[in-house]
Amino acid sequence: MHVARTRNVLTALIGLLAVLAAGLVLAAPASAADSDIRINEVSSNPNDFVELINTGLAPIDINGWKFADSDHAPIPIVTTSTVIQPGARFSFDPNALTGGFGLGATDAANVFNASGTAIDSDNWTSHRTPSYGRCPEGTGPQVLQTAATPGAANACGGPSPSAIKINEVSSNPNDFVELINTGSAAIDLLGWTFADSDHSPIAIVSASTLIQPGGYYTFDPNTLPGGFGLGSADAATIRSGTTLVDTYSWTTHRTPSYGRCPNGSGDFVANTSTTQNAANACPAPALPSVVINEVESNGDAIGDWVELKNTGTTAVNISGWKVLDNDPAHAANPEVVPANTTLQPGGYYSIYTEFTPAPGFGLGTADSANLYLPDGTTLVDTYSWTAHAATTYGRCPDGTGPFVTTTTPTRNAGNACSPIRINEIESDQGVPGDWVELKNISGASVDISGWVFKDNQDADIYTVPTGTSIAGGGYYVLNVADFVFGLGSSDSARLYDNSAKLIDSYTWTAHATQTYGRCKDGLGNFVDTKAPTKGAANSCPGLDTQPWPGGPTVTTADNTDTFVQDLSGLVFDPSNPDVLWGAQNKKGTLFKLVRDANNNWVPADGWPRDPKFLGGTGSPDTEGLTIGPDGFVYETSERDNDNSGVSRNTILRFDPNAPAGPTISPTTEWDLNSFLPTVGANLGLEGVTFVPDSYLVASGFKDQSTGQAYDPANYPLHGSGLFFVAVEADGSLVGFALDSDGTPHKIATVASGLAQLADVDWDPELNRLRAVADDTWDGTTILLNVDGSGNFVPVAAYDRPAGMPNLNNEGLAVAPQSRCVSGKKEVL
């Protein structure tokens, strides 16, 4: 039943109501001129209209012409002379006609001339939205339009027919063919045909029939007009008009059915059951011999990565395979292996998770790496962990064993499964001569009998004597007198176990000033050491550490489950020592904490809140924060977690008294990306602090952008000091003048004395910058002040408190001077 809708009646359509009996067939033939009028476009939802077009060469007057749908008697279209010129169009709303009615989801449009002769008709089984129109204009079949265009040329060029796929076929005992729409727009099957290998094409439908995106349409070829059955050796072919869209052939009956696996896109395989108008019942696939082999979850110089290995004997096409972590929010944006990627037997392939395709994702402290086939649902391999590895997690033995903490990352190479590492290298004028030091980073003795040392030439080989072992935590030195071949200015040191598996290696392009050694000893990257330490712990650049300057007692300062997940930056409110601010990364939550009666820190009323970027968009990955001289909260963000594979190093300024709500938007945003080194999206800004101009001017601090003493007057919009940010990737501190209009000015870059940073703060009592390291550098803190040349330099380094384990601390806050009692104050 149609319900007429109230519409404004066009003046040109007001006429007399003429009622004919519904369903009356008038047999008078149409004149040649009248037959040139065609129904050109129809819309039935949300705005009904019918458009006529004159395809002939002479004007045609449609006075007295009538219109009917499938339920109502014909009613006049116009009641006065109305001429449609050749090529012109005339549109009307059936609701607005006298005695009018609306067009339904399943309906028809019928046009009769003044003699009652049927001129043209159009039928459909689902709403014509936005409209259906003839393509080509006036002569072609009715097809879905990209937009409704009453009174204007049709918007042809709808969705590509190629989105329709033959998805499932059964030829015995019950024949059927199932189609699927793999595209993003509805497609009409009117005008489409089906053929097997023996018969001419026949129409699939006789009226407009839409397949919605992701939808199905199933038909039995026997029941179509002129139909036929499917044979044991036959084919199924569909065409849109004369255009071939899809075909599939077989040589034996399809029982119960054959279908695409994965559904809609894969090759045809034998289904486990028929599933008409539903996803195919695909058999469980025989999984390829590809495993997750190594995982870097804490970021190398570029970012987090997952390494795959082909453990089989045949090449595997891994194009389109997907990698995900355990966060359901990332499921829509997996890392995808590029097209045309084949993994050879024994080969490796590594994929960084934080970059392409955007937005990517980082791998967390407690997380998983999951490998899927291109369907995104068939799990090939998975590995989970509860804490970052000191190096990486890898299978030992390589490719087949359980996951262990490796000796060193070996992306796209066999896993380093031994605790023995190359630790220090002397390649120039050593005592006596060149030497290479090995270290056992484990607590147990390791037998290295028969191990092989090489330089960059495979012919240069030295085999470690039988009976040689390295005690837990101990060292072993290979001297040039033993291995004979010397080490060059551009060379390598390579260590293999007695099965010829690479254990560790290091390559250099010039002699070290002293030696190349790992810093920190046994674990870190190779650097030019301060001095050779043959057979002992490496002498690493920077200051020798002193004991923590405060007491050894460490207690937990928050209640259980206050933060649930990672907390990064911390800062006391300088105006109130009972208020603490905290930045939670990943989700980016901003906490305001207050001290309770038990001296624990708990969220203040109305907090926490989720920060946004300027304009209220995105999800900042906030890592560090400070309180500016204006009392506002300044936070650093290294990326937008809505697009987490792309660096977005910014400083955001928030009003702590902003109106209450679940989110908080900044008043100002400073984009620092172009001023910083290119680093992984999860290796950017970790901390921020404010240093007053009064100290900088008095100490003779140098503006590196001018080469002169820093002059605040050169930056009239910057306020009363500089903001220094901590860069995780390279351990640098970078100072900025931040103009009130959002413009940053880079003033100086400072080497903190640490290879990586977790936070930075300014100590107003000591007049020192404090650089903070996480567990990678044992929780070391370094104090810096301005030297005689006007640069910040390290002046003291301190161990973490004796009572605190080597935790992955990412923030440090020293209480204001008002909390000082007997020469001590709290540090969080």
Helices and strands as residue ranges (DSSP letters): G 11-13, G 34-36, E 37-43, E 49-54, E 60-61, E 66-68, E 75-76, E 83-84, E 89-92, G 94-96, E 107-112, E 118-124, E 132-134, E 142-144, G 161-163, E 164-170, E 176-181, E 187-188, E 192-195, E 202-203, E 210-211, E 216-219, G 221-223, E 234-240, E 243-250, E 258-261, E 267-270, E 290-296, E 305-310, E 316-317, E 322-324, G 328-330, E 335-336, E 342-343, E 348-352, E 367-372, E 379-385, E 393-395, E 403-405, E 420-426, E 435-440, E 446-447, E 452-454, E 461-463, E 469-470, E 475-479, H 480-483, E 491-496, E 502-508, E 516-519, E 525-528, E 545-546, E 570-573, E 576-583, E 590-595, E 601-603, E 610-611, E 620-627, E 633-640, G 641-643, E 647-654, E 663-664, E 668-671, G 673-675, E 685-692, H 693-698, E 702-703, E 708-709, G 712-714, E 721-727, E 732-738, E 744-751, E 759-763, E 768-772, G 775-777, E 781-786, E 792-798, G 817-819
